[in-house]
Amino acid sequence: MYDRMQELTKEQIEKIHAASMDLLKTTGIAFNDDEALEFFKKNGQRVEGTTVFFEESDIQKALETVPERFTVHARNPENNVEVGQDDFVFAPGYGAPFVIDLDGEKREATMEDYDNFCKLIQTSKHINMNGWMMVEPSDMPHETVHLDLNLSNLLLCDKPFMGSPVSRQGALDGIEMAAIAWGGKENIMDKVVTVSLINSLSPLQFSDEMAASLIELARHGQACVIASLIMAGASGPVTLDGVLALQNAEILAGVALSQLVRPGAPVIYGSTSSAMDMKSGGLTIGAPELSKNISFVTQMARYYKLPCRSGGSLTDALTADAQAGIESALALYTAARNGVNFILHSCGILGSYIGMSYEKFIIDEELCGLIKNMFKPIQVTDDAIDIEMIKNVGIGGQYLTQPKTFKLCRTEFFMPTIMNRMNHDSWSASGKKRLDQVAYDKVSQRLATYEKPAIDPEIERQLTEFVENRKKELKQ
């Protein structure tokens, strides 16, 4: 049996690596943050203005101290997750300014929407981790909204969560709030309790907000996804080969900075680069180019012995329709199959990141369950084969009434919660509901039965007080 997904040869990977090293040495990377530039200068690197140049030895030294695997700790230790090697974590959609309703209408997201998604994540059997800015609330002041998002993450969900890399101060506020939740900053300096997304600004730049956030998060021992999102043909080369070289240079430069700040700081190698649509000029995230990039990015991360991040249930579709299902399944399956460790945007995203959909969240969540079941290995033991049972049933017998069938039928098979397995008559009698309509009903049920996870009242009081005080300071 042939696996038709291309596995890069060692020579091809080393060629991409060499091209990235050439870019880092001769063209460099712009870091628009003074403290970042000081770290590189102290390391003896050439810095011209905001442009930093790297020798291969600078990159190799950084890679030597990055952990291959680490634990992200949750408020509820039962929800801790491992990132790296053969682990994979599902995290929700990220950064959508709008909510797209069942009828396809787009509306501005609100804080209530953000809280609702936190509640859906808390009640999910398949989403391992809470996110950051699943939606951007339009009804909250921009300069303080990061405080409200962090508070909801900590109070409404006890799974691991993503941090606030909106600025240096935003990152520090998130760290302070995590410290309160864990009983003091000394309890998180050597314990990863949050993962934050640090994006390069292609081509070959890091903004001041991203560089400063990276520094503070690394300084406090918190994990960063260092990621590149290149539009092939616009912010990067038209060929995927060129994109791989460019984004690799950007990611490795970010890794190098993290290790100068704090050797051993956990990082994740990430990308959701894809092609520009040459008709509209927009980013395509449902395209096969994205899935191909996922495969190759995973191989590059493995070459450097780094955990890997990519996108998950991504689509350009504007409603939770067949196009959304096809594109999302392609990307999510590719990510899980190729060994991505941190699968962001696992559920909810529509329209090339423009919106989150409640219905698609539920549908994608079911897709995550399908994927987890697909990659659950069989053990091939004598007990599992049970040759004596097969002999006893014999020729022409049946297995339905066997004790083993009763014992294992609920755990051996995937049991869908929204996908239809009724016959046509039963489906007609139940109202002929489409999958998105079934998902819509499920959202209401989940939110109605949500229970806020337990938290020490004193910690909740301190968190709320911190947010209130910081809002006053920021508004002065």
C-alpha positions in Angstrom: 0.0 0.0 0.0 1.4 3.4 -1.0 1.2 6.6 1.0 0.7 9.3 -1.6 1.5 12.2 0.7 5.0 13.3 -0.1 7.7 12.7 2.5 10.6 15.0 1.9 14.0 13.3 1.6 16.8 14.2 3.9 18.5 16.1 1.0 15.3 18.1 0.3 14.9 19.1 4.0 18.6 20.1 4.2 18.2 22.2 1.0 15.3 24.1 2.6 17.4 24.5 5.8 20.4 25.8 3.8 18.2 28.3 2.0 16.8 29.6 5.3 20.3 29.9 6.7 21.4 31.9 3.7 18.4 34.3 4.2 19.2 34.7 7.9 22.9 35.4 7.2 22.6 37.7 4.2 19.2 39.3 4.3 18.4 39.0 8.0 15.1 39.5 10.0 13.7 42.8 11.2 12.8 43.0 14.9 10.9 46.2 15.7 11.6 46.1 19.4 14.6 47.6 21.2 14.9 45.0 23.8 14.9 42.2 21.2 17.7 44.0 19.4 19.7 44.3 22.6 19.5 40.5 23.2 20.9 39.9 19.8 23.7 42.5 20.2 24.7 40.9 23.5 24.9 37.6 21.7 27.5 39.1 19.4 25.3 39.1 16.3 25.4 41.7 13.6 22.6 44.2 13.9 22.0 47.0 11.4 19.1 49.3 12.4 16.3 46.9 13.2 17.7 44.1 11.0 19.4 41.2 12.8 21.7 38.7 11.0 22.2 35.1 12.1 25.0 32.6 11.7 23.9 29.0 11.5 25.7 28.5 14.8 23.3 30.9 16.4 20.3 28.8 15.3 21.9 25.5 16.3 22.7 26.8 19.7 19.1 27.8 20.2 17.8 24.5 19.0 19.9 22.7 21.6 17.9 24.1 24.5 14.3 23.8 23.3 12.3 21.0 24.9 10.9 18.4 22.5 7.9 17.9 24.8 6.3 19.8 27.7 3.2 19.8 29.8 0.6 22.6 29.7 -1.0 22.7 33.2 -4.7 23.4 33.7 -6.5 24.8 36.7 -7.9 21.3 36.9 -4.9 19.0 36.8 -7.1 16.3 35.2 -7.2 18.5 32.1 -3.4 18.9 31.7 -2.2 18.3 28.2 1.2 17.1 26.7 2.6 18.9 23.7 5.3 17.3 21.5 6.5 14.0 20.0 3.4 11.9 19.4 0.9 14.0 21.3 -1.8 16.1 19.7 -4.0 18.8 21.2 -7.2 20.3 19.7 -7.6 24.0 20.3 -10.5 26.2 19.0 -10.7 28.9 16.4 -8.8 32.1 16.9 -9.2 35.8 16.0 -12.5 36.0 14.3 -14.1 39.5 14.3 -17.6 38.2 13.4 -20.1 35.5 14.3 -21.8 33.9 11.3 -25.3 32.7 12.1 -27.2 29.7 10.9 -28.8 31.7 8.1 -25.4 32.9 6.9 -25.8 36.4 8.2 -22.6 38.0 9.6 -22.7 40.1 12.8 -20.1 41.7 15.1 -19.0 39.4 17.9 -19.8 40.3 21.5 -18.4 39.4 24.9 -21.4 37.1 25.4 -20.3 35.2 22.3 -16.8 34.9 23.8 -18.2 33.6 27.0 -20.4 31.1 25.2 -17.5 29.6 23.3 -15.6 29.2 26.6 -18.6 27.3 27.9 -18.7 25.1 24.8 -15.0 24.3 25.2 -15.5 23.5 28.9 -18.3 21.0 28.0 -16.5 19.5 25.0 -15.3 15.8 25.1 -12.8 16.4 22.2 -11.4 20.0 22.5 -8.5 19.7 24.9 -7.6 23.4 25.4 -9.3 26.7 25.6 -8.2 29.4 23.2 -7.5 33.1 23.0 -9.8 35.6 21.3 -12.0 32.9 19.6 -13.9 36.0 18.7 -13.1 39.7 19.0 -15.8 41.3 21.2 -16.9 44.6 19.5 -18.7 45.7 22.7 -15.6 45.9 24.9 -12.9 48.7 24.9 -10.0 47.7 22.8 -7.4 48.8 25.3 -8.7 46.6 28.1 -10.5 43.7 26.4 -7.6 41.4 26.9 -8.3 41.5 30.6 -11.9 40.4 30.1 -10.9 37.6 27.8 -8.3 36.3 30.3 -10.8 36.5 33.1 -13.4 34.5 31.1 -10.7 31.9 30.2 -9.8 31.4 33.9 -13.3 31.5 35.4 -15.5 29.8 32.8 -13.2 26.9 31.9 -10.7 24.8 33.8 -8.8 23.5 30.8 -5.5 24.9 29.7 -5.8 28.2 27.9 -4.0 30.4 25.4 -2.4 33.7 26.5 -2.7 37.3 25.4 0.2 38.3 23.1 -1.4 41.6 22.1 1.5 43.7 23.4 4.2 43.6 26.1 1.7 44.9 28.7 -1.0 42.5 27.5 1.4 39.5 27.9 2.4 40.7 31.4 -1.2 41.2 32.4 -2.0 37.6 31.3 1.0 36.3 33.3 -0.1 38.2 36.4 -3.6 36.8 36.2 -2.2 33.3 35.7 0.0 33.8 38.7 -3.1 34.7 40.8 -4.8 31.6 39.6 -1.9 29.4 40.6 -1.2 31.0 43.9 1.8 33.2 43.1 4.3 33.9 40.3 6.8 31.5 41.8 4.4 28.7 41.0 4.4 29.3 37.3 8.0 30.4 36.5 8.9 26.7 35.9 5.5 25.5 35.0 3.8 26.1 31.6 0.2 27.3 32.2 -0.4 29.1 29.0 0.5 28.9 25.3 0.5 32.1 23.2 0.6 32.6 19.5 3.5 34.8 18.2 3.1 35.5 14.4 5.9 36.8 12.2 5.1 39.7 9.8 6.0 38.2 6.5 8.3 38.7 4.7 11.1 38.6 7.3 9.8 40.8 10.1 8.5 40.7 13.7 6.3 43.5 14.9 7.1 45.3 18.1 4.0 43.8 19.8 4.9 40.2 18.8 8.6 40.6 19.7 7.9 42.2 23.0 5.2 39.6 23.9 7.6 36.8 23.0 10.3 38.2 25.3 8.0 38.5 28.3 6.4 35.1 27.8 9.8 33.4 27.4 11.1 35.3 30.4 8.4 33.8 32.5 8.7 30.3 31.2 5.5 30.3 29.2 5.1 28.5 25.9 5.0 30.4 22.5 3.8 29.1 19.2 6.2 30.9 16.8 4.3 30.9 13.5 4.4 32.2 10.0 1.3 32.8 7.8 2.5 33.6 4.3 0.2 34.2 1.3 2.1 32.5 -1.5 2.3 34.9 -4.4 1.8 38.0 -2.2 3.7 38.1 1.1 5.9 35.1 0.0 7.1 33.3 -3.1 4.5 31.7 -5.4 6.1 28.2 -5.0 5.6 26.2 -1.9 9.3 25.4 -2.0 10.1 29.1 -1.5 7.4 29.5 1.1 9.0 26.7 3.2 12.4 28.4 3.1 11.1 31.8 3.9 8.8 30.8 6.8 11.5 28.5 8.2 13.9 31.4 8.4 11.2 33.5 10.2 10.3 30.8 12.7 13.9 29.9 13.5 14.7 33.6 14.2 11.9 33.7 16.7 13.1 30.5 18.3 16.5 32.0 18.6 15.2 35.1 20.4 13.2 32.9 22.9 16.3 31.0 23.8 18.4 34.1 24.3 15.8 35.4 26.7 15.6 32.1 28.6 17.3 28.9 27.5 14.8 26.1 27.7 11.8 28.3 27.2 9.2 26.0 25.4 8.3 26.9 21.8 6.2 25.3 19.1 7.1 25.5 15.4 4.1 26.7 13.5 2.6 27.7 10.2 -0.7 28.0 8.4 0.7 29.5 5.2 -1.3 29.0 2.0 -1.9 30.5 -1.4 -3.4 33.9 -2.3 -6.5 33.6 -4.4 -5.5 35.3 -7.7 -9.1 36.4 -8.4 -10.0 38.1 -5.2 -6.5 38.8 -3.7 -7.6 37.1 -0.4 -6.1 34.3 1.6 -7.3 30.8 0.9 -7.3 28.5 3.9 -9.5 25.8 2.4 -7.1 25.2 -0.4 -5.0 22.0 -0.9 -1.9 24.2 -0.7 -2.6 24.7 3.0 -2.8 21.0 3.6 0.4 20.4 1.7 2.1 23.1 3.7 0.9 21.4 6.9 2.5 18.1 5.9 5.9 19.7 5.0 5.9 22.0 8.1 5.5 19.0 10.3 8.5 17.4 8.6 10.6 20.5 9.1 9.6 20.7 12.8 10.5 17.1 13.3 13.9 17.7 11.7 14.6 20.3 14.3 13.1 18.2 17.1 10.5 20.8 17.9 6.8 20.4 18.7 4.6 21.5 15.7 1.5 23.7 15.2 -0.8 24.0 12.2 -4.4 25.0 11.5 -7.2 22.5 11.9 -10.8 22.7 10.5 -10.1 25.5 8.1 -12.4 26.7 5.3 -13.1 29.5 2.9 -16.8 28.7 3.0 -19.1 31.3 4.5 -21.7 28.9 6.0 -21.5 25.5 7.6 -22.2 23.8 4.3 -20.7 20.9 2.2 -17.7 23.1 1.2 -17.0 23.8 4.8 -17.1 20.1 5.6 -14.9 19.1 2.7 -12.2 21.7 3.3 -12.2 21.4 7.1 -11.9 17.6 7.0 -9.0 17.8 4.5 -7.0 20.2 6.7 -7.8 18.5 10.1 -7.1 15.0 8.8 -3.8 16.1 7.3 -2.7 17.8 10.5 -3.5 14.8 12.7 -2.2 12.2 10.2 1.2 14.0 9.7 1.9 14.4 13.4 1.0 18.0 14.2 1.1 18.4 18.0 -0.9 21.6 18.5 -3.9 21.9 16.2 -5.3 25.4 16.4 -8.6 26.4 14.7 -9.9 22.8 15.3 -13.4 24.1 15.5 -15.7 26.9 14.5 -13.8 29.0 11.8 -15.6 30.1 8.6 -14.7 32.4 5.7 -10.9 32.5 5.8 -10.9 33.5 9.5 -13.6 36.1 9.2 -16.1 34.5 11.5 -16.8 31.9 14.1 -20.0 29.8 13.8 -21.7 28.1 16.7 -23.0 25.4 14.4 -19.7 24.8 12.8 -18.1 24.6 16.2 -20.3 21.6 17.0 -19.8 20.0 13.6 -16.0 20.4 13.8 -16.0 19.1 17.3 -17.6 15.9 16.1 -15.0 15.8 13.3 -12.3 16.0 16.0 -13.9 12.9 17.6 -13.9 11.0 14.3 -10.2 11.9 13.8 -9.2 10.8 17.3 -11.0 7.5 16.8 -9.3 7.0 13.4 -5.8 7.3 14.9 -6.5 5.2 18.0 -4.3 2.2 17.5 -5.5 -1.4 17.8 -3.4 -3.6 20.1 -3.5 -7.0 18.3 -3.6 -9.1 21.5 -4.8 -12.6 22.0 -7.7 -11.2 24.0 -8.7 -8.7 21.4 -8.6 -11.3 18.6 -10.4 -13.9 20.7 -9.9 -16.8 18.3 -11.9 -19.1 20.6 -15.0 -17.0 20.3 -14.6 -16.9 16.5 -14.4 -20.7 16.5 -17.4 -21.1 18.7 -19.6 -18.9 16.5 -18.3 -20.9 13.6 -19.6 -20.8 10.0 -22.7 -18.8 9.4 -23.2 -17.8 13.0 -23.8 -14.3 14.5 -21.9 -12.1 17.0 -24.6 -9.7 18.1 -25.5 -11.7 21.3 -22.0 -12.5 22.2 -21.0 -11.2 25.7 -18.0 -9.4 24.2 -20.2 -7.5 21.9 -22.3 -6.2 24.8 -19.2 -5.4 26.8 -17.3 -3.4 24.1 -19.8 -2.0 21.6 -19.9 1.4 23.3 -16.2 1.8 23.5 -15.0 -0.1 20.4 -17.0 2.0 18.0 -17.3 5.8 17.5 -20.7 7.0 18.6 -21.7 10.2 16.9 -23.8 12.8 18.7 -25.1 14.9 15.7 -24.3 12.9 12.5 -27.3 11.2 11.0 -27.4 7.4 11.0 -31.2 7.1 10.8 -33.0 5.5 7.8 -34.9 7.9 5.5 -38.3 7.3 7.0 -37.0 8.0 10.6 -35.2 11.1 9.4 -38.3 12.4 7.7 -40.4 11.7 10.8 -38.0 13.6 12.9 -38.2 16.8 10.8 -35.7 16.3 8.0 -33.1 18.4 9.8 -29.8 19.2 8.1 -26.6 18.7 10.0 -26.2 22.4 10.7 -29.8 22.6 12.1 -29.0 19.6 14.4 -25.8 21.4 15.5 -27.8 24.6 16.2 -30.1 22.7 18.6 -27.1 21.1 20.3 -25.6 24.5 21.0 -28.7 25.5 23.0 -28.6 22.3 24.9 -25.0 22.6 25.8 -25.2 26.2 27.0 -28.4 25.5 29.0 -26.7 22.6 30.9 -23.3 24.3 31.3 -22.0 24.3 34.9 -19.2 26.7 35.9 -16.1 24.8 37.1 -15.1 25.1 40.7 -12.7 27.8 41.7 -11.5 29.1 45.1 -13.7 32.1 45.9 -10.7 34.0 47.1 -8.8 33.4 43.8 -11.9 34.6 41.9 -12.1 37.7 44.0 -8.4 38.5 43.4 -8.7 38.0 39.7 -11.8 40.2 39.5 -10.1 42.9 41.6 -7.0 42.8 39.4 -9.1 43.3 36.3 -11.0 46.2 37.8 -7.8 47.9 39.0 -5.9 47.4 35.7 -8.8 48.8 33.8 -8.7 52.0 35.9 -5.0 52.3 35.3 -5.2 51.8 31.6 -8.0 54.3 31.2 -6.1 57.1 32.9 
